[in-house]
Amino acid sequence: MSPELHEALDNWFVQEVLPLEPMLIGFLRRNCRETDDIVDLRQDVYVRVYEAAEAGLPDTPKAFVFAVARNLLIDRARHMQVAAIVALAPSGELPDHVDELCPERHAMGRQDIKCLEQAFSDLPPKCREVVQLRKIAGLSQRDVAAQLGITEGTVEKQIAKGIRFLTAALGVNKSKVKTISETEVV
């Protein structure tokens, strides 16, 4: 994507999506059991909305943002149910797709970690610092902004930029990543 298109998308995001934040936070608070996860959920919504908007801007941004949030909460609930089932199931009753780590999977995991480390080191310095503080050190968005002397909006943009960069560097197949199409907007 050209720098002009990224700038246009960034402007659209700032004008159409970020003003919805108070409503989005309220929606997430009402629908998420874990209040500690709300900031991360909001960031995940923003990343999904931004990435989906790269393919084309939705006609109704508000409906789109809340559909993405709803779908993210549904995905999270499904994941929690599967994790709970696997955690409680006796080892002989685990689903077929849950297998023990074989040597090949260990090797693949080590290779993935090396690729991630390289991609992380290739991030632009400011972006790497924001991602490290927010996602690795676990600081809140507000704390990252205060520590680095930047706005929370800048933290959000740098996190989104870092995730896009890491996703591209790791060669994540976008067809495997569930994106929300406008037809799913209610």
C-alpha positions as CSV (number, residue, x, y, z in Angstrom):
1,M,0.0,0.0,0.0
2,S,1.4,3.4,-0.9
3,P,2.2,6.0,1.7
4,E,-0.6,8.2,0.4
5,L,-3.1,5.4,0.9
6,H,-1.8,4.6,4.4
7,E,-2.1,8.3,5.3
8,A,-5.7,8.4,3.9
9,L,-6.5,5.3,5.9
10,D,-4.9,6.8,9.0
11,N,-7.0,10.0,8.6
12,W,-10.2,7.9,8.1
13,F,-9.4,5.9,11.2
14,V,-8.8,9.1,13.3
15,Q,-11.9,10.8,12.0
16,E,-14.4,8.0,11.9
17,V,-13.2,5.3,14.3
18,L,-11.4,6.9,17.2
19,P,-14.4,9.2,18.1
20,L,-16.4,6.0,18.8
21,E,-14.0,5.0,21.6
22,P,-16.2,6.0,24.5
23,M,-19.1,3.9,23.1
24,L,-16.8,1.1,22.2
25,I,-15.3,1.0,25.8
26,G,-18.9,1.0,27.2
27,F,-19.9,-1.9,24.9
28,L,-16.8,-3.9,25.9
29,R,-17.4,-3.2,29.6
30,R,-20.9,-4.5,29.3
31,N,-20.0,-7.6,27.4
32,C,-16.7,-8.7,28.8
33,R,-16.2,-10.5,32.1
34,E,-12.6,-9.6,32.4
35,T,-12.4,-5.8,32.9
36,D,-8.6,-6.0,32.8
37,D,-8.8,-7.1,29.2
38,I,-10.8,-4.2,27.9
39,V,-7.8,-2.1,26.7
40,D,-6.4,-5.1,24.9
41,L,-9.8,-5.9,23.4
42,R,-10.2,-2.3,22.2
43,Q,-6.7,-2.5,20.6
44,D,-7.6,-5.8,18.9
45,V,-10.8,-4.2,17.5
46,Y,-8.8,-1.3,16.2
47,V,-6.3,-3.6,14.5
48,R,-9.0,-5.7,12.9
49,V,-11.0,-2.6,11.7
50,Y,-7.8,-1.0,10.3
51,E,-6.7,-4.2,8.5
52,A,-10.2,-4.8,7.1
53,A,-10.4,-1.2,6.0
54,E,-7.3,-1.6,3.9
55,A,-9.4,-3.7,1.6
56,G,-12.1,-1.1,1.4
57,L,-13.7,1.4,3.7
58,P,-17.0,0.4,5.2
59,D,-20.1,2.5,4.4
60,T,-21.1,2.7,8.0
61,P,-18.0,2.8,10.2
62,K,-20.0,2.7,13.5
63,A,-21.9,-0.4,12.6
64,F,-18.7,-2.0,11.3
65,V,-16.7,-1.2,14.5
66,F,-19.3,-2.7,16.7
67,A,-19.7,-5.8,14.5
68,V,-16.0,-6.3,14.7
69,A,-16.2,-5.9,18.5
70,R,-19.1,-8.3,18.8
71,N,-17.3,-10.9,16.6
72,L,-14.1,-10.5,18.6
73,L,-16.0,-11.2,21.8
74,I,-17.7,-14.2,20.3
75,D,-14.3,-15.5,19.1
76,R,-12.9,-15.0,22.6
77,A,-15.8,-16.8,24.2
78,R,-15.4,-19.7,21.9
79,H,-11.7,-19.8,22.6
80,M,-12.3,-19.8,26.3
81,Q,-14.8,-22.6,26.0
82,V,-12.4,-24.8,24.1
83,A,-9.5,-23.9,26.5
84,A,-11.8,-24.9,29.5
85,I,-12.8,-28.1,27.8
86,V,-9.2,-29.1,27.1
87,A,-8.1,-28.1,30.6
88,L,-10.8,-30.2,32.2
89,A,-10.7,-33.3,29.9
90,P,-8.9,-36.4,31.0
91,S,-5.9,-36.9,28.7
92,G,-7.5,-39.9,26.9
93,E,-10.5,-37.7,26.0
94,L,-8.7,-34.8,24.4
95,P,-9.8,-33.8,20.9
96,D,-7.8,-35.2,18.0
97,H,-6.3,-31.8,17.2
98,V,-4.7,-31.5,20.6
99,D,-1.5,-33.5,20.3
100,E,1.6,-33.8,22.2
101,L,4.5,-31.7,20.9
102,C,6.7,-33.9,18.7
103,P,10.3,-33.0,17.9
104,E,9.2,-31.6,14.5
105,R,6.8,-29.2,16.3
106,H,9.5,-28.2,18.7
107,A,11.9,-27.4,15.8
108,M,9.2,-25.5,14.0
109,G,8.4,-23.5,17.2
110,R,12.1,-22.6,17.6
111,Q,12.2,-21.5,14.0
112,D,9.1,-19.4,14.5
113,I,10.6,-17.8,17.5
114,K,13.8,-16.9,15.6
115,C,11.7,-15.4,12.8
116,L,9.7,-13.4,15.4
117,E,12.8,-12.1,17.1
118,Q,14.3,-11.0,13.7
119,A,11.0,-9.3,12.7
120,F,10.8,-7.6,16.1
121,S,14.4,-6.3,15.8
122,D,13.5,-5.0,12.3
123,L,10.7,-2.8,13.6
124,P,11.4,0.9,13.5
125,P,12.9,1.9,16.9
126,K,10.0,3.9,18.2
127,C,7.5,1.3,17.1
128,R,9.6,-1.5,18.7
129,E,9.8,0.4,22.0
130,V,6.0,1.0,22.1
131,V,5.3,-2.7,21.2
132,Q,7.9,-3.9,23.8
133,L,6.4,-1.7,26.6
134,R,2.8,-2.4,25.8
135,K,2.7,-6.0,24.6
136,I,5.8,-7.6,26.3
137,A,6.2,-5.6,29.5
138,G,2.4,-5.3,29.8
139,L,2.2,-1.6,30.6
140,S,-1.1,0.1,30.0
141,Q,-1.5,2.3,27.0
142,R,-1.6,5.3,29.3
143,D,1.6,4.3,31.1
144,V,3.4,3.7,27.8
145,A,2.3,7.2,26.6
146,A,3.4,8.8,29.8
147,Q,6.8,7.0,29.9
148,L,7.6,7.9,26.3
149,G,6.1,11.3,26.4
150,I,3.7,10.6,23.5
151,T,-0.1,10.6,23.2
152,E,-2.2,7.5,23.7
153,G,-3.3,7.9,20.1
154,T,0.3,7.6,19.0
155,V,0.7,4.5,21.1
156,E,-2.4,3.0,19.4
157,K,-1.0,3.9,15.9
158,Q,2.4,2.4,16.8
159,I,0.9,-0.8,18.1
160,A,-1.2,-1.2,14.9
161,K,1.8,-0.4,12.8
162,G,3.9,-2.9,14.7
163,I,1.3,-5.7,14.4
164,R,0.9,-5.0,10.7
165,F,4.7,-5.2,10.2
166,L,5.1,-8.3,12.3
167,T,2.2,-10.0,10.5
168,A,3.7,-9.2,7.2
169,A,7.3,-10.2,8.2
170,L,6.1,-13.5,9.6
171,G,4.2,-14.2,6.4
172,V,0.9,-14.8,8.1
173,N,-1.6,-15.9,5.5
174,K,-4.4,-13.4,5.5
175,S,-6.8,-16.0,4.3
176,K,-6.2,-17.8,7.5
177,V,-6.9,-14.7,9.6
178,K,-10.6,-14.2,10.0
179,T,-11.5,-10.8,8.8
180,I,-14.9,-9.2,9.1
181,S,-16.6,-8.4,5.8
182,E,-19.2,-5.7,5.4
183,T,-21.8,-8.4,4.9
184,E,-21.4,-9.4,8.5
185,V,-22.3,-5.9,9.7
186,V,-25.6,-5.9,11.4
